[in-house]
Amino acid sequence: MEMSQYLEVFIEESKEHLQTCNEQLLELEKNPENLQIVNEIFRSAHTLKGMSATMGYEDLASLTHQMENVLDAIRNEKISVSPEVLDVIFLAVDDLEAMVESIASGGDGKRNVEDVVKKLVAIENGEAFVEAGANEAAAAAVEEKTLPQNSYDEFEITVMQQSKEQGFDTYEIEITLSASCLLKAARVFMIFEALESLGEVIKSNPPVEELEEEKFENSFMVTIISKEEPSHIEAKIMKVSEVEKVVVKNFAALELTAEEEVQETAPVIQETAVAAVKPSAAPKKEEEKPAAVAKQSSKTIRVNIERLDILMNLFEELVIDRGRLDQISQDLQVQELHETVERMSRITGDLQNIILNMRMVPVETVFNRFPRMVRQLARDLNKKINLEIIGAETELDRTVIDEIGDPLVHLIRNALDHGIESPEVRKANNKNEEGTVVLRAYHSGNHVFIELEDDGAGINKEKVLQKALSKGIITQETANSLTDSQIAELILASGFSTADKISDISGRGVGLDVVKSTIESLGGTITIESQEGKGSLFSIQLPLTLSIISVMLVEIQQEKYAIPLSSIIETAIVNKSEVLQAHNQTVIDFRGKVVPLLFLKDIFEVPVTREEEEFYSVVIVRKGEKLAGFVVDSFIGQQEVVLKSLGDYLTNAFAISGATILGDGQVALIVDSNALIK
């Protein structure tokens, strides 16, 4: 069988199962007595083992098998859950994730995992060698507990009684698969196929649905009506590979126990034909509802993200052509053409929404990695920290999702190292020993906000100011005029750190400046609010998508520029007489606020080809709490444009984030407002 065609599905599903393991292990740490959680982890590990073995990744299957043994011992109550045991299982999951990443990047998935395997084996044998005999008894008790005798309802008993009258025998067959069996569901199917050729299966324990999903140990019970000899039945089943043992019991005397006591006056049911039960059999009427759910879930398909990128690029070209048609329509003033272009605009607008929604991914895909990270960092720092995640279902464009992960890692590390105090300090300050970090995401307009809030020590503004002055980041004169929020945002400056000592977690003077630059490169902003002794709030504002944006087109002399609408508050016409000078800066009084004016023609060195008029056309933009006015020659209007990169040769173009092609074929540069507002 050619496996390469299934590789992509294998990688995706493996990552999902490993994520489930991580999440459920964290839950198990909070509720170590809940064996249902262990069963969930066991099922994910077991599925991963089967998939890995089928795909030929033996190292991956082998390590998962060792982890599965420990989980099996936990759910059979041979081993108790402890932080030390969970640490080893987490290490195993880390190695499994590294193996899957290796396979995803074209590797063979091999990795040296001897140390982890030794630890897993030691845990598995830690209590087993104390009382070998007792363990055998315990194992037998577990097997007996998981495999009770079949009990039958009135209908099944009547069928068996009538079958006996017609010369059929009833057999209860106990089938045990070998412990090394990887694809139990496939073996079960083959066994049922063999049994169907011998007679009619009327019951199984566990039920068929659980057998299909491998929700059983290595043994299960089947009741069959047949005229065959027990030895022939046993031989037929033993032909199926990986069947270890078959025990056939003949119920000649029909000593059967009903689920409810059988009354002597029970009605005789005439139907003697019973459909054979097997994993692929048609469901009974009462099972039609689950079947409908399964059918509904099959409407989802996996699509390679590269295909969506190609689709998006094609649509971007369509948007450019739409703009061109709109321009031609306005120039020719033909009614029929104008109506057609309007209809095309509506249809492409709907198409745009569908394509953008297809690319939207829940931020949960990024947030999922943080609970595990916080657990490990809290242990390393000897702190007690509770991470709360709110709004993980909030959706963002996949391009933004890919970039936002690392900045959030830096912010969380900073919150844990600098923000949350040690349990002793928190207790001395009348706080709960356990610190709380809240990671929150929500939509607001055309933006997504991601907030990280902690109830730690907050930012020591005096210490931040002194450090900024000593590093030469600000002058004493500037320091005297800064607001509390502006002081807090100094920690985002390059090379800034207030850590008293360098650690592996933070304090090397890198991290938060990377956060700021990454977020601004995505067209977003970051703001900080902090109260000393009470905590800090880092708020990140991001655009929903990066590829198609709404802009205000403006003209500067003979050149056209685009300013993103997400940055614009409003436009204004200002008389030259209203322009003032303050601190060597040209400013205007805008609604009671002093707003500096920036002349884009000077910043971008646009050649002057015509005289200035008596009035300035001003675009008022915002970055956080800061305002600025961009002076342009005229406004053209709002438009949706495709954001195109400037390429590798123009990466250092100041205050330009990209370019777009307009309907008349001209290229308009897109202004980076954040870079212009200091």
BALUMVEX-141070 format. One record per residue (C-alpha): residue number from 1; residue in one letter; x, y, z. Coordinates in Angstrom, 2 decimals. Layout:
  resi  resn        x        y        z
   NUM     A        X        Y        Z
...
This chain:
  resi  resn        x        y        z
     1     M     0.00     0.00     0.00
     2     E     1.36     3.46    -0.93
     3     M     1.56     5.34     2.38
     4     S     2.71     8.75     1.12
     5     Q    -0.84     9.72     0.16
     6     Y    -1.91     9.26     3.79
     7     L     1.09    11.05     5.30
     8     E    -0.56    14.46     5.57
     9     V    -3.64    13.03     7.30
    10     F    -1.38    11.01     9.63
    11     I     0.59    14.12    10.66
    12     E    -2.54    16.21    11.29
    13     E    -4.31    13.51    13.29
    14     S    -1.14    12.71    15.26
    15     K    -0.84    16.36    16.30
    16     E    -4.50    16.37    17.37
    17     H    -4.04    13.21    19.49
    18     L    -0.88    14.60    21.12
    19     Q    -2.68    17.88    21.87
    20     T    -5.47    15.86    23.50
    21     C    -2.85    14.01    25.58
    22     N    -1.35    17.32    26.74
    23     E    -4.73    18.82    27.66
    24     Q    -5.99    15.71    29.45
    25     L    -2.71    15.23    31.36
    26     L    -3.10    18.77    32.74
    27     E    -6.67    17.89    33.75
    28     L    -5.44    14.65    35.34
    29     E    -2.96    16.62    37.43
    30     K    -5.87    18.62    38.85
    31     N    -8.09    15.52    39.32
    32     P    -5.73    12.54    39.89
    33     E    -8.59    10.29    41.04
    34     N   -10.61    10.68    37.84
    35     L    -9.89     7.52    35.83
    36     Q   -12.18     8.70    33.02
    37     I    -9.48    11.23    32.10
    38     V    -6.90     8.42    32.01
    39     N    -9.17     6.50    29.62
    40     E    -9.29     9.53    27.30
    41     I    -5.47     9.78    27.26
    42     F    -5.18     6.01    26.78
    43     R    -7.53     6.10    23.78
    44     S    -5.54     8.90    22.09
    45     A    -2.24     7.11    22.77
    46     H    -3.64     3.81    21.52
    47     T    -4.94     5.35    18.30
    48     L    -1.59     7.09    17.74
    49     K     0.22     3.77    18.28
    50     G    -1.96     1.99    15.71
    51     M    -1.57     4.78    13.15
    52     S     2.22     4.90    13.62
    53     A     2.59     1.13    13.24
    54     T     0.42     1.15    10.11
    55     M     2.52     3.94     8.57
    56     G     5.75     2.09     9.44
    57     Y     7.09     4.49    12.12
    58     E     8.15     1.80    14.58
    59     D    10.03     4.11    16.99
    60     L     6.93     6.26    17.37
    61     A     4.72     3.20    17.89
    62     S     7.18     1.67    20.38
    63     L     7.40     4.77    22.61
    64     T     3.61     5.21    22.51
    65     H     3.26     1.55    23.52
    66     Q     5.50     2.10    26.58
    67     M     3.49     5.18    27.56
    68     E     0.29     3.21    27.04
    69     N     1.51     0.52    29.48
    70     V     1.93     3.13    32.23
    71     L    -1.51     4.62    31.49
    72     D    -3.02     1.13    31.56
    73     A    -1.44     0.49    34.97
    74     I    -2.86     3.82    36.24
    75     R    -6.41     3.09    35.08
    76     N    -6.18    -0.43    36.58
    77     E    -5.15     1.28    39.85
    78     K    -1.79    -0.47    40.01
    79     I    -0.01     2.91    39.94
    80     S    -1.20     6.11    41.61
    81     V    -0.99     9.47    39.81
    82     S     1.77    11.73    41.14
    83     P     3.59    14.82    39.77
    84     E     6.70    12.68    39.20
    85     V     4.78    10.13    37.13
    86     L     3.12    12.91    35.10
    87     D     6.51    14.58    34.50
    88     V     7.78    11.41    32.82
    89     I     4.61    11.05    30.72
    90     F     4.93    14.70    29.67
    91     L     8.54    14.00    28.62
    92     A     7.30    11.08    26.52
    93     V     4.68    13.33    24.87
    94     D     7.43    15.90    24.15
    95     D     9.48    13.21    22.40
    96     L     6.43    12.04    20.45
    97     E     5.76    15.62    19.32
    98     A     9.40    15.95    18.21
    99     M     9.09    12.69    16.24
   100     V     5.93    13.87    14.50
   101     E     7.58    17.22    13.69
   102     S    10.53    15.30    12.24
   103     I     8.16    13.31    10.01
   104     A     6.32    16.50     9.00
   105     S     9.61    18.10     7.90
   106     G    10.53    15.08     5.77
   107     G    12.51    13.11     8.37
   108     D    12.19     9.47     9.42
   109     G    10.71    10.15    12.87
   110     K    13.61     8.44    14.67
   111     R    14.82     9.80    18.02
   112     N    16.93     8.61    20.93
   113     V    14.36     8.00    23.68
   114     E    16.23     5.48    25.84
   115     D    16.09     7.65    28.98
   116     V    12.34     8.22    28.75
   117     V    11.68     4.53    28.01
   118     K    13.75     3.51    31.05
   119     K    11.75     5.88    33.24
   120     L     8.45     4.60    31.84
   121     V     9.48     0.98    32.40
   122     A    10.64     1.83    35.94
   123     I     7.25     3.41    36.69
   124     E     5.43     0.45    35.19
   125     N     7.42    -2.02    37.31
   126     G     7.70     0.18    40.37
   127     E     4.86    -1.52    42.26
   128     A     4.49    -4.66    40.16
   129     F     7.64    -6.41    41.43
   130     V     6.62    -6.08    45.09
   131     E     3.90    -8.67    44.95
   132     A     3.97   -10.60    41.70
   133     G     1.32   -13.08    42.81
   134     A    -0.95   -10.34    44.06
   135     N    -0.64    -8.59    40.73
   136     E    -1.66   -11.69    38.83
   137     A    -4.74   -11.93    41.00
   138     A    -5.38    -8.22    40.47
   139     A    -5.02    -8.62    36.72
   140     A    -7.47   -11.54    36.78
   141     A    -9.86    -9.49    38.87
   142     V    -9.60    -6.60    36.41
   143     E   -10.24    -8.95    33.48
   144     E   -13.21   -10.44    35.24
   145     K   -14.47    -6.99    36.12
   146     T   -14.17    -5.70    32.55
   147     L   -15.70    -8.84    31.05
   148     P   -18.88    -9.83    32.97
   149     Q   -21.11   -12.67    31.83
   150     N   -23.57   -11.73    29.13
   151     S   -27.07   -10.97    30.33
   152     Y   -29.99   -11.15    27.93
   153     D   -33.33    -9.42    27.48
   154     E   -36.62   -11.21    26.86
   155     F   -36.37   -10.93    23.08
   156     E   -32.88   -12.50    22.98
   157     I   -33.91   -15.33    25.33
   158     T   -36.99   -16.09    23.21
   159     V   -34.85   -16.20    20.05
   160     M   -32.41   -18.62    21.67
   161     Q   -35.24   -20.85    22.96
   162     Q   -36.90   -21.02    19.55
   163     S   -33.53   -21.63    17.84
   164     K   -32.91   -24.56    20.22
   165     E   -36.27   -26.06    19.21
   166     Q   -35.09   -25.90    15.58
   167     G   -31.84   -27.75    16.36
   168     F   -29.47   -24.81    16.92
   169     D   -27.05   -24.49    19.86
   170     T   -26.20   -21.29    21.74
   171     Y   -22.54   -20.60    22.44
   172     E   -20.87   -17.93    24.54
   173     I   -17.40   -17.35    23.10
   174     E   -14.69   -15.50    25.02
   175     I   -12.01   -14.18    22.64
   176     T    -8.66   -12.78    23.81
   177     L    -6.40   -10.81    21.48
   178     S    -2.63   -10.73    22.00
   179     A    -1.28    -7.85    24.09
   180     S     0.81    -6.63    21.12
   181     C    -2.22    -6.31    18.82
   182     L    -2.13    -2.82    17.26
   183     L    -5.31    -2.69    15.16
   184     K    -7.86    -4.26    17.47
   185     A   -10.89    -2.93    15.58
   186     A    -9.66    -4.59    12.37
   187     R    -9.18    -7.93    14.17
   188     V   -12.67    -7.66    15.69
   189     F   -14.13    -7.13    12.22
   190     M   -12.33   -10.21    10.88
   191     I   -13.56   -12.28    13.83
   192     F   -17.17   -11.21    13.23
   193     E   -16.76   -12.08     9.53
   194     A   -15.64   -15.59    10.55
   195     L   -18.50   -15.97    13.07
   196     E   -21.08   -14.85    10.51
   197     S   -20.07   -17.74     8.28
   198     L   -20.73   -20.13    11.20
   199     G   -24.08   -18.86    12.45
   200     E   -25.94   -15.80    13.78
   201     V   -24.35   -13.40    16.29
   202     I   -27.01   -12.09    18.65
   203     K   -25.01   -10.23    21.30
   204     S   -21.54    -9.00    22.18
   205     N   -19.99    -7.65    25.36
   206     P   -18.80    -4.89    25.18
   207     P   -21.39    -3.72    22.62
   208     V   -20.45    -3.50    18.94
   209     E   -20.04     0.30    19.04
   210     E   -17.40     0.04    21.76
   211     L   -15.62    -2.77    19.94
   212     E   -15.46    -0.56    16.83
   213     E   -13.90     2.26    18.85
   214     E   -11.52    -0.16    20.65
   215     K   -13.06     0.69    24.03
   216     F   -12.10    -2.66    25.56
   217     E    -9.05    -4.41    26.97
   218     N    -7.80    -7.43    25.04
   219     S   -10.87    -9.67    25.62
   220     F   -14.52    -9.56    24.61
   221     M   -17.52   -11.92    24.66
   222     V   -19.77   -12.92    21.75
   223     T   -22.99   -14.97    21.84
   224     I   -23.71   -16.97    18.67
   225     I   -26.43   -19.38    17.50
   226     S   -24.98   -22.16    15.33
   227     K   -25.14   -25.87    14.40
   228     E   -21.33   -26.11    14.25
   229     E   -19.22   -28.01    16.77
   230     P   -17.39   -25.93    19.44
   231     S   -14.01   -27.19    18.20
   232     H   -14.80   -26.05    14.65
   233     I   -15.84   -22.60    15.91
   234     E   -12.64   -22.29    17.95
   235     A   -10.46   -23.35    15.01
   236     K   -12.16   -20.87    12.66
   237     I   -11.57   -17.94    15.04
   238     M    -7.97   -18.96    15.80
   239     K    -7.20   -18.58    12.08
   240     V    -7.51   -14.79    12.56
   241     S    -4.03   -13.42    13.28
   242     E    -3.23   -11.98    16.72
   243     V    -6.00   -14.00    18.45
   244     E    -4.34   -15.44    21.55
   245     K    -7.12   -17.54    23.13
   246     V   -10.68   -18.70    22.37
   247     V   -13.00   -20.26    24.99
   248     V   -16.33   -21.67    23.67
   249     K   -19.10   -22.44    26.20
   250     N   -22.18   -24.42    25.12
   251     F   -25.40   -23.32    26.82
   252     A   -27.15   -26.70    26.35
   253     A   -29.41   -26.23    29.34
   254     L   -30.14   -22.61    28.45
   255     E   -29.39   -21.36    31.95
   256     L   -29.83   -17.76    30.90
   257     T   -30.34   -14.67    33.04
   258     A   -32.47   -11.90    31.67
   259     E   -31.70    -8.25    32.34
   260     E   -35.19    -8.12    33.81
   261     E   -36.82   -11.19    35.38
   262     V   -38.57   -13.30    32.71
   263     Q   -42.24   -13.85    33.43
   264     E   -43.76   -17.27    32.73
   265     T   -46.44   -15.55    30.70
   266     A   -43.96   -13.79    28.44
   267     P   -45.37   -13.46    24.92
   268     V   -43.91   -15.80    22.29
   269     I   -42.17   -13.89    19.51
   270     Q   -42.55   -15.50    16.10
   271     E   -39.54   -13.88    14.41
   272     T   -36.57   -16.22    14.57
   273     A   -34.34   -14.61    12.00
   274     V   -31.87   -12.32    13.79
   275     A   -29.56   -10.06    11.82
   276     A   -25.87   -10.84    12.35
   277     V   -24.20    -8.17    14.44
   278     K   -20.86    -6.95    13.19
   279     P   -19.04    -3.58    13.14
   280     S   -20.33    -2.69     9.67
   281     A   -23.88    -4.03    10.15
   282     A   -26.89    -1.78     9.53
   283     P   -28.02    -0.17    12.80
   284     K   -31.27    -1.00    14.53
   285     K   -34.03     1.58    14.66
   286     E   -32.94     2.91    18.04
   287     E   -29.44     3.43    16.60
   288     E   -30.61     5.57    13.69
   289     K   -30.03     8.78    15.59
   290     P   -26.28     8.24    16.19
   291     A   -25.96     7.10    12.58
   292     A   -27.43    10.42    11.42
   293     V   -24.88    12.32    13.53
   294     A   -22.02    10.33    12.00
   295     K   -23.32    11.09     8.53
   296     Q   -23.47    14.78     9.31
   297     S   -19.87    14.89    10.59
   298     S   -18.59    13.43     7.31
   299     K   -19.44    16.72     5.54
   300     T   -16.13    18.21     6.74
   301     I   -12.98    17.75     4.68
   302     R    -9.33    18.58     5.26
   303     V    -7.84    21.04     2.77
   304     N    -4.13    21.72     2.37
   305     I    -3.46    25.34     3.38
   306     E    -1.35    25.83     0.22
   307     R    -4.49    25.34    -1.88
   308     L    -6.25    28.05     0.13
   309     D    -3.25    30.34    -0.41
   310     I    -3.47    29.75    -4.18
   311     L    -7.23    30.43    -4.07
   312     M    -6.59    33.64    -2.12
   313     N    -3.96    34.81    -4.63
   314     L    -6.34    34.19    -7.53
   315     F    -9.07    36.13    -5.76
   316     E    -6.67    39.02    -5.08
   317     E    -6.09    39.25    -8.83
   318     L    -9.87    39.26    -9.29
   319     V   -10.17    42.19    -6.84
   320     I    -7.58    44.13    -8.87
   321     D    -9.53    43.45   -12.09
   322     R   -12.76    44.44   -10.32
   323     G   -11.20    47.80    -9.52
   324     R   -10.09    48.16   -13.13
   325     L   -13.61    47.41   -14.43
   326     D   -15.05    49.92   -11.97
   327     Q   -12.65    52.58   -13.27
   328     I   -13.57    51.82   -16.92
   329     S   -17.29    51.92   -16.04
   330     Q   -16.91    55.39   -14.51
   331     D   -14.90    56.66   -17.49
   332     L   -17.31    55.35   -20.18
   333     Q   -20.56    56.11   -18.28
   334     V   -22.41    53.18   -19.93
   335     Q   -25.46    52.18   -17.84
   336     E   -25.42    48.47   -18.80
   337     L   -21.73    48.20   -17.99
   338     H   -22.24    50.08   -14.73
   339     E   -25.02    47.68   -13.65
   340     T   -22.92    44.62   -14.57
   341     V   -19.94    45.94   -12.59
   342     E   -22.15    46.62    -9.57
   343     R   -23.52    43.08    -9.69
   344     M   -20.00    41.68   -10.06
   345     S   -18.90    43.76    -7.05
   346     R   -21.68    42.26    -4.89
   347     I   -20.85    38.70    -5.98
   348     T   -17.08    39.13    -5.47
   349     G   -17.85    40.71    -2.08
   350     D   -19.73    37.57    -1.02
   351     L   -16.98    35.39    -2.48
   352     Q   -14.40    37.39    -0.55
   353     N   -16.25    36.77     2.74
   354     I   -16.41    33.02     2.04
   355     I   -12.70    32.77     1.17
   356     L   -11.66    34.83     4.18
   357     N   -13.85    32.68     6.46
   358     M   -12.23    29.54     5.02
   359     R    -8.85    30.93     6.07
   360     M   -10.01    31.82     9.56
   361     V    -8.55    29.63    12.31
   362     P    -9.50    29.68    16.02
   363     V    -6.75    31.20    18.22
   364     E    -7.22    27.99    20.20
   365     T    -4.58    26.45    17.91
   366     V    -2.04    28.88    19.45
   367     F    -3.48    29.01    22.98
   368     N    -3.45    25.21    23.35
   369     R     0.31    25.09    23.83
   370     F     0.35    27.53    26.77
   371     P    -1.18    25.51    29.67
   372     R     1.63    22.97    29.38
   373     M     4.25    25.73    29.12
   374     V     2.87    27.58    32.16
   375     R     2.88    24.35    34.21
   376     Q     6.57    23.75    33.45
   377     L     7.63    27.37    34.02
   378     A     5.72    27.51    37.31
   379     R     7.60    24.42    38.50
   380     D    10.94    25.89    37.36
   381     L    10.23    29.19    39.16
   382     N     8.74    27.52    42.28
   383     K     5.57    29.55    41.84
   384     K     1.90    28.62    41.97
   385     I     0.17    29.87    38.85
   386     N    -3.31    29.30    37.42
   387     L    -3.77    30.03    33.72
   388     E    -7.28    30.92    32.56
   389     I    -8.05    30.95    28.83
   390     I   -11.11    32.89    27.63
   391     G   -12.40    33.19    24.05
   392     A   -10.19    30.48    22.51
   393     E   -12.85    30.03    19.80
   394     T   -12.17    33.58    18.46
   395     E   -11.04    33.33    14.84
   396     L    -8.11    34.99    13.10
   397     D    -6.62    34.75     9.62
   398     R    -4.17    31.88     9.39
   399     T    -1.35    34.26     8.36
   400     V    -1.77    36.21    11.60
   401     I    -2.09    32.98    13.63
   402     D     1.28    31.80    12.29
   403     E     3.00    34.98    13.49
   404     I     1.31    35.65    16.83
   405     G     2.53    32.54    18.69
   406     D     6.08    33.69    19.51
   407     P     5.09    37.17    20.79
   408     L     2.57    35.56    23.15
   409     V     5.24    33.14    24.41
   410     H     7.46    36.13    25.30
   411     L     4.60    37.94    27.05
   412     I     3.61    34.88    29.11
   413     R     7.22    34.20    30.11
   414     N     7.55    37.85    31.14
   415     A     4.31    37.68    33.18
   416     L     5.43    34.55    35.01
   417     D     9.00    35.71    35.68
   418     H     8.53    39.43    36.37
   419     G     4.81    39.70    37.11
   420     I     3.67    36.90    39.41
   421     E     5.43    36.95    42.79
   422     S     6.61    33.91    44.74
   423     P     4.04    32.30    47.09
   424     E     5.86    33.70    50.14
   425     V     5.80    37.29    48.82
   426     R     2.14    37.01    47.78
   427     K     1.20    35.68    51.21
   428     A     3.07    38.55    52.90
   429     N     1.11    41.01    50.72
   430     N    -2.25    39.41    51.71
   431     K    -2.70    37.82    48.28
   432     N    -3.69    34.29    47.36
   433     E    -0.53    32.14    47.13
   434     E    -1.62    31.07    43.64
   435     G    -1.19    33.78    41.04
   436     T    -3.65    34.08    38.15
   437     V    -2.79    34.76    34.51
   438     V    -5.73    35.35    32.16
   439     L    -5.30    34.96    28.39
   440     R    -8.32    36.46    26.63
   441     A    -9.32    36.89    22.97
   442     Y   -12.36    38.65    21.47
   443     H   -13.61    40.38    18.31
   444     S   -14.32    44.09    18.13
   445     G   -15.24    45.52    14.74
   446     N   -12.66    44.49    12.13
   447     H   -10.09    43.70    14.79
   448     V    -9.23    40.93    17.20
   449     F    -8.00    41.82    20.67
   450     I    -5.73    39.45    22.60
   451     E    -5.18    40.41    26.23
   452     L    -2.80    38.98    28.82
   453     E    -3.66    39.98    32.36
   454     D    -1.95    38.99    35.60
   455     D    -2.58    39.78    39.27
   456     G     1.12    40.05    40.06
   457     A     3.41    42.84    41.25
   458     G     2.73    45.17    38.34
   459     I     5.42    47.39    36.80
   460     N     7.68    49.41    39.10
   461     K     7.57    52.67    37.18
   462     E    10.43    54.28    39.12
   463     K    12.70    51.32    38.37
   464     V    11.69    51.39    34.69
   465     L    12.46    55.13    34.43
   466     Q    15.88    54.75    36.07
   467     K    16.78    51.86    33.80
   468     A    15.60    53.75    30.68
   469     L    17.66    56.81    31.68
   470     S    20.78    54.72    32.39
   471     K    20.45    52.97    29.02
   472     G    20.02    56.30    27.22
   473     I    16.60    55.31    25.88
   474     I    15.08    58.60    27.05
   475     T    16.35    61.94    28.38
   476     Q    15.55    63.43    31.80
   477     E    13.42    66.11    30.11
   478     T    11.36    63.46    28.31
   479     A    11.05    61.40    31.49
   480     N     9.37    64.30    33.31
   481     S     6.57    64.51    30.71
   482     L     5.73    60.79    30.39
   483     T     2.36    59.41    31.51
   484     D     2.11    56.18    33.55
   485     S     1.08    54.24    30.45
   486     Q     4.02    55.65    28.43
   487     I     6.44    54.70    31.21
   488     A     5.08    51.15    31.22
   489     E     5.54    50.94    27.44
   490     L     9.25    51.72    27.83
   491     I     9.77    48.02    28.63
   492     L     9.04    47.36    24.92
   493     A    12.21    49.26    23.93
   494     S    15.07    47.27    22.39
   495     G    17.57    45.87    24.92
   496     F    15.44    46.92    27.90
   497     S    15.30    44.61    30.93
   498     T    14.63    45.16    34.64
   499     A    15.58    41.62    35.70
   500     D    18.03    41.57    38.59
   501     K    19.65    38.41    37.24
   502     I    19.77    36.68    33.89
   503     S    17.77    33.45    33.70
   504     D    16.71    30.98    31.04
   505     I    13.19    32.42    31.21
   506     S    13.77    36.15    30.79
   507     G    16.10    38.98    31.74
   508     R    18.50    38.96    28.76
   509     G    17.20    42.27    27.43
   510     V    15.47    40.65    24.48
   511     G    11.91    39.56    23.96
   512     L     9.45    42.40    24.42
   513     D    11.01    44.56    21.68
   514     V    10.54    41.56    19.37
   515     V     6.93    41.39    20.51
   516     K     6.37    45.02    19.58
   517     S     8.04    44.82    16.17
   518     T     6.25    41.57    15.24
   519     I     2.83    42.91    16.20
   520     E     3.39    46.20    14.34
   521     S     4.56    44.27    11.26
   522     L     1.14    42.59    11.34
   523     G    -0.57    45.98    11.32
   524     G    -1.40    45.73    15.02
   525     T    -0.64    47.67    18.19
   526     I     0.24    46.77    21.77
   527     T    -0.64    48.80    24.87
   528     I     0.22    48.25    28.54
   529     E    -1.73    49.16    31.65
   530     S    -0.24    48.45    35.05
   531     Q    -0.89    49.12    38.71
   532     E     2.01    48.50    41.04
   533     G     1.16    45.73    43.49
   534     K    -2.04    44.77    41.65
   535     G    -0.99    43.52    38.21
   536     S    -0.59    44.32    34.53
   537     L    -2.66    44.14    31.35
   538     F    -1.01    43.74    27.94
   539     S    -3.52    44.39    25.13
   540     I    -2.77    43.45    21.51
   541     Q    -4.97    44.75    18.68
   542     L    -4.72    42.85    15.38
   543     P    -6.49    43.10    12.01
   544     L    -8.77    40.18    11.08
   545     T    -6.86    39.60     7.84
   546     L    -3.75    40.95     6.16
   547     S    -4.26    40.30     2.46
   548     I    -7.23    42.52     1.53
   549     I    -7.61    45.77     3.46
   550     S    -9.80    48.87     3.35
   551     V    -7.85    52.08     2.75
   552     M    -8.28    55.80     2.21
   553     L    -6.63    56.73    -1.09
   554     V    -4.91    60.14    -1.00
   555     E    -2.90    62.16    -3.50
   556     I     0.41    63.88    -2.84
   557     Q     1.43    65.96    -5.85
   558     Q     1.28    63.44    -8.75
   559     E     1.59    60.31    -6.55
   560     K    -1.08    58.22    -4.86
   561     Y    -0.82    56.69    -1.39
   562     A    -3.11    54.45     0.67
   563     I    -3.67    54.86     4.42
   564     P    -5.35    51.89     6.19
   565     L    -8.82    52.78     7.46
   566     S    -8.14    50.86    10.68
   567     S    -5.72    53.66    11.72
   568     I    -7.88    56.61    10.64
   569     I   -10.15    58.51    13.04
   570     E   -11.39    61.10    10.56
   571     T   -10.37    63.51     7.81
   572     A   -10.35    67.28     8.09
   573     I    -9.70    70.46     6.08
   574     V    -7.48    72.85     8.07
   575     N    -6.79    76.50     7.26
   576     K    -3.09    77.37     7.26
   577     S    -3.81    80.12     9.78
   578     E    -4.84    77.44    12.34
   579     V    -1.43    75.75    12.23
   580     L     0.76    76.47    15.28
   581     Q     4.37    75.85    16.32
   582     A     5.15    74.18    19.67
   583     H     8.45    72.63    20.82
   584     N     9.85    72.84    17.27
   585     Q     6.86    70.86    16.03
   586     T     4.04    71.90    13.68
   587     V     0.71    71.20    15.47
   588     I    -3.02    71.91    15.30
   589     D    -5.71    72.14    17.96
   590     F    -7.98    69.18    17.14
   591     R   -11.08    68.96    19.38
   592     G    -9.18    70.29    22.37
   593     K    -6.09    68.13    21.80
   594     V    -2.71    69.23    20.48
   595     V    -2.04    67.01    17.46
   596     P     1.30    67.11    15.59
   597     L     1.19    67.48    11.80
   598     L     3.34    65.31     9.53
   599     F     3.82    66.44     5.92
   600     L     3.93    63.21     3.88
   601     K     5.42    65.01     0.86
   602     D     8.52    65.85     2.95
   603     I     8.73    62.40     4.60
   604     F     8.51    60.56     1.27
   605     E    10.47    63.28    -0.63
   606     V     7.76    63.73    -3.28
   607     P     8.84    66.18    -6.04
   608     V     6.78    69.39    -5.98
   609     T     4.96    69.89    -9.30
   610     R     2.22    72.32    -8.27
   611     E     1.65    75.15    -5.83
   612     E     0.14    74.64    -2.39
   613     E    -3.35    75.90    -1.62
   614     E    -4.66    77.92     1.33
   615     F    -5.93    74.82     3.11
   616     Y    -4.37    71.58     4.27
   617     S    -6.12    68.26     3.73
   618     V    -5.40    66.31     6.94
   619     V    -5.93    62.63     7.81
   620     I    -6.13    62.17    11.61
   621     V    -4.67    58.78    12.62
   622     R    -4.28    57.04    15.95
   623     K    -1.72    54.67    17.48
   624     G    -2.87    53.64    20.94
   625     E    -3.50    56.93    22.78
   626     K    -1.30    58.97    20.44
   627     L    -2.73    61.04    17.59
   628     A    -1.12    62.58    14.50
   629     G    -2.29    64.41    11.39
   630     F    -0.98    63.41     7.97
   631     V    -1.00    66.37     5.57
   632     V    -1.85    65.37     1.97
   633     D    -2.88    67.31    -1.14
   634     S    -6.31    65.74    -1.66
   635     F    -8.56    62.81    -0.76
   636     I    -9.52    60.33    -3.50
   637     G   -11.85    58.05    -1.52
   638     Q   -12.18    54.72     0.26
   639     Q   -11.40    51.47    -1.51
   640     E   -10.66    47.82    -0.82
   641     V    -7.20    46.96    -2.06
   642     V    -4.90    43.94    -2.17
   643     L    -1.81    44.31     0.01
   644     K     1.28    43.23    -1.93
   645     S     4.76    42.84    -0.47
   646     L     7.54    45.13    -1.73
   647     G     9.83    42.10    -2.11
   648     D    13.29    41.37    -0.75
   649     Y    14.98    44.43    -2.28
   650     L    12.79    47.08    -0.61
   651     T    12.49    45.69     2.92
   652     N    13.95    48.85     4.50
   653     A    11.57    51.36     2.89
   654     F    10.67    53.72     5.75
   655     A     6.99    53.90     6.80
   656     I     5.81    51.84     3.79
   657     S     4.20    48.49     4.60
   658     G     3.47    47.39     1.03
   659     A     1.87    48.42    -2.24
   660     T    -1.30    47.85    -4.23
   661     I    -2.34    48.01    -7.88
   662     L    -5.22    50.41    -8.54
   663     G    -7.98    50.08   -11.12
   664     D    -6.19    52.35   -13.62
   665     G    -3.02    50.23   -13.37
   666     Q    -1.12    52.68   -11.13
   667     V     0.78    51.47    -8.08
   668     A    -0.11    53.08    -4.75
   669     L     2.19    52.70    -1.74
   670     I     0.52    51.76     1.56
   671     V     1.55    54.01     4.46
   672     D     2.59    52.38     7.75
   673     S     0.97    54.76    10.23
   674     N     2.54    53.08    13.27
   675     A     6.06    53.78    12.00
   676     L     5.30    57.52    11.66
   677     I     3.80    58.05    15.12
   678     K     6.47    58.15    17.82
